[in-house]
């Protein structure tokens, strides 16, 4: 498991990556979701990518 925190211009991201076989992926996802729920963290299912969110925030700050 790798966990990275990204911050820029008032945005904060926590990126969690888990590497394993395809056969273990569903169980790993359940365990991760359970661990996040215990900490009152909700993982977004869908939405804009980290890159798009950062670029949008930077463009907004530059008034582009």
Secondary structure, DSSP 8 states (H G I E B T S, - for coil): -EEEEEEETTEEEEEEE----HHHHHHHHHHHHHHHHHTT----SS---HHHHHHHHHHHHTT-
